[in-house]
């Protein structure tokens, strides 16, 4: 497997300090759920959740296809945050968030000691 990766939310600490724990958890989980759906749309899979972010991989057989899918997913993730999430946060009187994206090509492996469920478990409940 040769993945392209992306991980996410910037500004979550500011959001956490200005909202209650339940609001923060609901917001982050909603954002991560939407981002995971974007990953699937672009033929990727979530490797794991990292608290307020995620790591996804795009393992298409062609380097060009997987790179295009990862880049398109990253662009759409940014649009989702700016065009859908932030207006809702502003309307609720909460600080906006940004998205920190990174793309990397190369080998990637899930820790074999973890089950698929453990590797993708969310931290905020």
N, C-alpha and C positions, 0 to 999 in steps of 0.2 A: 504494500500500500504506500503510495506516495502522496501525502495530503497537501492541500493548501489550507491554511488555518486562519481563523479570525477570532478575536476576543474583544470585549465590549465596554461596558458602561463607565463613563467618566462623570464625576460630580455626584456620585452616590453618597459619599460621606456628607456633603452639604445637605443633600436631601434627607439623609438619616437624622441629622442633627436638628432639622427644622420640621420634622413630622414625627408622629408617634410610630412605634415599632410595627403596629399592624398596617398602617398606611404605607410605610416604607416597604415592608415585605410584599404587600399586595402589588405595589407599583413595580418593584423589581421583578417579581414573578411574572406579572403581566408582560412586561417588556421582554423578558427572556423567553416566554412562551411565543410571543409574536416573532422574535428573532429566530427561534428554532424552526418555526413554520417557514420563514424565509429561506433558511438553510435547506430545508427539504424541497422547496420549490426549485432551488438551483442545484438539485441532485447531490446535496451534501448530507452529512450526518453529524449530529452533535457528539463529540468525543466525551466531553464532560462539562459540567457547570463549575464555575470557579467563584461561587458566592454571588457577586454582582456582575458576572460575565459568563462567557462560555467559550469553549474551544471547539471548532467544527473542522471537519475535513471533507475534502472533495476529491474522491478517488476515481475519477473517470480514467479510462485507459489512455487517453491522449493528454499530454502536458498542456497543450493549447486549450482544449475543452475545459479541463479542470481549472486552469488559471482564469479563463474567461468566466466560468461559473462563480469562482471565488470572488473575483473583482466585481462582477455584477451584483452578487449578494451583498458585498460590502457597501456598494453604492446605494442599494435599496435599503439597507439597514440604516444608513445615515439619513436618507429621506424619511424613513419611518419615524425616526427620533425627532427630526426637525419639523416635519409636516403633520404628524399625528400625536405623538407623545407629549412634546413640549407645549403645544397649545392647551392640552388638557391639564397639564401641571400648572401652567400659568393661570388658567381659569380657576383652579382650586387654590390659588395663592401659594403654591409651592415653587421652589427653585427649579429651573430647567436642568436637564442633563445633556451631556454630549456623549459621543461614542468614540472610543479609542479602538482603531482597527489596525491590525497587522496581518500581512500576508507572508507566508513562508512556504517554500517548496522543499520537499525532501521526505525522508522516511519518518513515519510517526507510528508509534505503537502504544496501545493501551496497556497499563500495568496488568500483567497476567494474574496477579494475586487478587484483583478486584473483579467481581462479577459485573456484567453489563449494567445492572441496576445500581450497584455501588458506585461505579464510575460516573454515572450521570445523575446522581442524587443532588437535589438542590439544597442549599444551605439555609435559606430563609423560609420559614414556615409560619 
